Amino acid sequence: MYIDTHAHLTFPEFELDLPAVIERAKAARLEAIINIALDDEAVKKSLKLSTDYPGYIFTGAGLHPHEASEWNDSTYEKFSALAKEHKLVAIGETGLDYHYKLSPPDQQKKVFRYFLQIAQELDLPAVIHSREAARDTINIIREENKGKLKGVLHCFAGDMELGRAALEMGLYISFTGNITYPKAIEIRNAAKEIPLERIMIETDCPFLAPQQFRGQRNEPSFVVKVAAKIAELKGLSGETVAIATAENARRLFFPREARR
């Protein structure tokens, strides 16, 4: 019923109890988890999870903006090969993060452009990260969109200049547990404004646990709290939000199944 569209299950925080985490997700009525892998080792582990949990855990692969300096000539070939073997459902995450600038902004922009090109060439959705970089994110998406770009702004932070531009370009917008934080007024206002048919939900676990679990490790089952907050903001039932956001996720990540 729910789909967590952005998790990091290969992170060390899940090494000791991942099977139990997945069982809790199933008990919470999650029908699928998109696991985002951010380096070679994580990709291998995530693809193994996809094999161990067929039809339940799916893999997206990219390079976080913080690691943009690690881009090299083999990266394009690597991602092309993975996608052509039908092992990926998304390219990313990719994008811009100017909060810490752990990689130079110019290098982040270069890598972001490459990944948007790869996503379009391979007809896969892009999972886009943008933090304190709205204007550059908008400009690059517009410049690189060759009419085939599809994707989602993940962990949306509430900047509606970016949000409206993304909606105009046909992208989805995904909310995570920070929508429940007391000071997250902009994020909640954005959730009210953005049409339900363009919204997805995610945990970004192990980070950003909902307020009820803040300070703890986040996990996929907690995505139910994100759906509940969106339902509250929009005056809808939790089931309505769960069904709609899951259908949106199927439409983006599993288009063949969504057409059935």
N, C-alpha and C positions, 0 to 999 in steps of 0.2 A: 504493500500500500504506500509506503514511503520509499524514496530513493535519496540516499546520501550522495550528492553529486561531487563531493570533494573530501577525501580522507587520505591520511598518510599512514597506512597500517604497517608499512615496513620500517617506520621509525623505531628507535630502541625502546621507547616507552611501551611498546606492545610485545616485546620479545617473550615475556614470561607467561602471558595469559591470552594470546590472540584467539585461540579456539573458543574460550569463554566469552571474549568480546563479541565474536561473531554470533555465538548462540544467543547472547543478549540482544543483538541487533535483530535476529530472526524473531525472537520472542516479542520484540517491540513492533513487529509487522513491517520491517524493512524488506522490500522485495529485491533490492540491489544496492551495491556500493561501488562507486567509481573511485578507485585508488589511484592517486597521483604519485608517480615516481619521478625523482629529480636527479638521479645519477645512474650510472651503469649498473651498479650493484643493486640499487633499489628497483630498477626495471626488471632485473633477473628475478628478484624476490617477488615482485608483484605479478609477473607472468606465472610464477609457480603458484601463487595464491589463486590466480584465475583458473589454473588447471585443477587445483585442489577443490575449489568451490565453483565449478562451472555454472554459468548462468546466474551467478550471484555476485562475484567480485570481478570487476572489469578494470582494465589498465589504461591510464593515460600517462604519457611520458613527455617531459620537457626539461627546462632548465630555469630554476628560479632566478629572478633578476640579480639577486645577491651573488650568484655564481656565474654571471655573464662572462667574466674574465676567463672562464674555463673553456669557452667555445673554441673549437678547432676545426680543421678542414674535414675531419672524419665525421663530425656530428650530423651533417646533412645525410650522408650515406647511411649512417646508423639508423636514423629515424625513418628514412625511406624504406629500408629493409624491414624494419619492424612492422610498419604499417602495411606493406605489401604482403606480408605473411598473415594479415588480418588478425593481428594480436592486439592492436591498439584501438580504442574507441575515441581517443582525443589526443590532440597535441597540446602540451602544456602541463604545468602552468608556464606561462611566459608573460613578459610585460615589463613594467617599469616600477622601481621602488626607490624613491628619493629620500626616504626617512633616514636610513643609515648610510646610503651610497657606498655599500660594501664593494660594488663594482662601479667603475666610472660611468656616468650617465650616457656618454657617447657610445660606449661599448654595449650598455643595456639597450639602447635604441637600435643599434646594429643587429643584435641578436633577436630582439623582438621582431624586427622586420623579416629576418630570415625565417622565424617560426611561423609568422603569418603567411609567408609565401609557401612554406612546406605544407601547412594545413590546407591551403586552397589547392595546391597541386595534388594532394592525396585525398581531397574531399573529406576531410575530417574536421570536426569542430575544434576551435581554439579555446583553451581555458586561460582567460586573461587576468593577470594580476596588475593592479594599479594602486599605488599608495603615494599620496602627495605628488602626483604626476599627471593630473587629469588632462591638462591642456596638451601635453606631449602625447599622451595615450590617444586622445581623440584624433590628433593630427596624423599620427602614424597609422591608425586603423583606417582613416579615410584615404590616405595616400596609398596604402597597400591593398585595399579592397578592390579586387578585380571583378567584382560582381559575384564571386563565389564564396565570400567569407561568411562563415557561420560560427557561432560560439557563445560564450557566456562570460560576463564579468563576475569573477568569483569574489566572495567575501566583501560584498559591496559596503563601502564606508559612508554612503549617504550623500556624496557630491552629485547633485542632480544636474549640473552642467554635463558631467560625464554620463550620468544615467540617461538623460534625455537624448544625448547624442547616440548612445548605444542603442536605445530603442528605435531611433530613426533609422539606424543601420541594420535593424532586424536581429540584434543580439538579445540574449536573455540576461537576466540579472539574478544573482544568487545571494541569499542572506545566510548568515551563520549565527552562532550563539551570542555574538555581541549585540544583536538586536534586543536582547533582554537586559542589557546593562543599564542602570539608572541614568547615566549621563548620555546614552546613545540616542539623543532626541532626533538628530538629523537622520539617522538610520531608520528610525521608526516612522518619521514623516515621509521618507522615501518609500517605505513599504506601503504606506497608505496611498501614495500617488501612482505607483507603478501597477499596471494592470496585472491581475492574477495570471493571465495567460502568458505573461512574459517572466514569471518568477520561478526560481528554483530554490531548493533548500540544501544546506550542507552543514557539516560540522567543522571542516578544516582540522579535524582531530590529528594529533593530541592537543591542539591549541584551542583557545576560545570556548571553553566550556560555558554553557548557559549559566545565568546568575545563580540558579539553585545549586549548581555544582562548581561554582567559580573557585579557582584555586586547586581543583582536582584535574586529573587527566581527562580530557574530552574523549568521547568515543561515539561510534555511529548511532547507537540507540538514543543518544541525547538529541538527535535531529528532530525528534517528536516535539521537543520544547520549542524549537524554532518555528515549526508549523503552527503550534498552538499560539505563539505570540502574534504571528501574521494573521491568524484567524481572529484573534481578539481585536487587532488594529482595524481589520476590514469588516468586522461584524459578521463573520461567517463561522461555520462550524469547522472544527479541526479536520473532520473527514473530508469536507469540501476542499480545503487547502491541500490535504495530503493527496487526494485524487488528482487535482489539477496540476500540482507541481510534479507529481510522478509522471503524468502524461507529457508535460513539457520536457522532462528529462528524457523520456523515451523518444520523443520527436527529434530531439537534438542528437542524442548519443546512439540510439538504436532505431534509425528511421525505417528500416525494413519491417521491424516488428510493429512499429507504430501504425504502419499502413495496413496491417492485417485486420 
